């Protein structure tokens, strides 16, 4: 009987050991599963990681920076050692603005240039900068028609609802006198028989050419009492014109349109206060207002609340259909979030102690949205923070006057960053090229979005290197855009001249320094870098071309084109209010 009992005990012992082993393995698996579950994000959180405006991920970056956490993505306090000057354009010294008329451009005193019985009046539309393009083109249109120009009427009834007249925004006497050799300009139509004179009103197509004005408008002037008013005058002149007419555009935009003294003085005060704080500063045109975001159709990480709020705004415009947010982002049509703008600038080499002036309206999400940008750049200012309410009182009730103050501070900045392609961004980009190619940064959103999406999986050094690569051709350097392409107000190529002697001398000096000799053969081998060669035009969204049919980009030329049109030109003609909201 002892033998069977011993066998049963042995069998039970083995069974208990097996049970214990299985239990131990199960316990280890459960512990491992719990640990992995703790580390892995929830489905909702995982989805949220793919949204561009992910606040918690930024907080993790800041925490890692402060505490030395485990994340590989650490934002350093400085921009690192770079082999370039981040505060100037590389070859700017070889280019300069040139807008003087040629010898063949007749003076306005000649009767053939300013016919005594022809008058052209215009009524602008949109915000300050959209109206500025209309005023500039109106002078050229008057010259084409050999007509006397009546000082333009500013739009006072649009979305912006600014009751300012021309003389309250611009120096009207300077405008008239500085252009006296080009076009005769008067403040108002003369009376006829002691009575006010009402001109015949009409409109011309967008991008109307020189021939278009001569065929459509001139016959009306001759038949309709010699005076015509062109209404809704914005972008009503062709992009390509005779060189002398293009240079006239530049004389108007860059020399004759000077802000009225109260605006100019307050703008200079704001600039002085920025300079008192720091030798250099960046101006950022943020354009992160609810209307802009609603138009974009993009997703900014605000979840259902954001989709409902922006969706309700989109319903105001019948032509805006529901977009695919991911597709919009892939095509580079989503503005960068304030956080992403900050990360881009830090990656380009701007330290955390750099001072930033932000030109913006109401930011969607308010302080919560701005917090990441302010964490990256604590020296964060706007006109409301560097001026008192009393100082801004004469301007605060007028949107165009407030926009003019921002325009001045942005124009005077060492670096200008634009987060959209509206009128203010385009005009300032062209103006900064004309006056010395001061750096103007446009985010290469088409390439940057993937980098922002996966930034937590790369080191800061790798992230910064990719940002610098992607931004080549988007930094305001000379020759980034092929002459004649893009909107003329943004790319005034006819008014940019090259100092060939200075460039040749620089090439020779560079050759001597490199080779230690000055023979001609060595000089031929070394050339000053041509900035357009850094640009990969596949990065830029192919915005609709704004020119006439005869200015079309042929298929074989598309690979040469750095598109600089507007992403909202396609809806402009159908939605006037939308046009006005997006115009600046």
Order of alpha helices (4+ residues) and beta strands (2+ residues): alpha-alpha-alpha-beta-beta-alpha-beta-alpha-alpha-beta-beta-alpha-alpha-beta-alpha-alpha-beta-alpha-alpha-alpha-alpha-beta-alpha-beta-alpha-alpha-alpha-beta-alpha-beta-alpha-alpha-beta-alpha-alpha-alpha-alpha
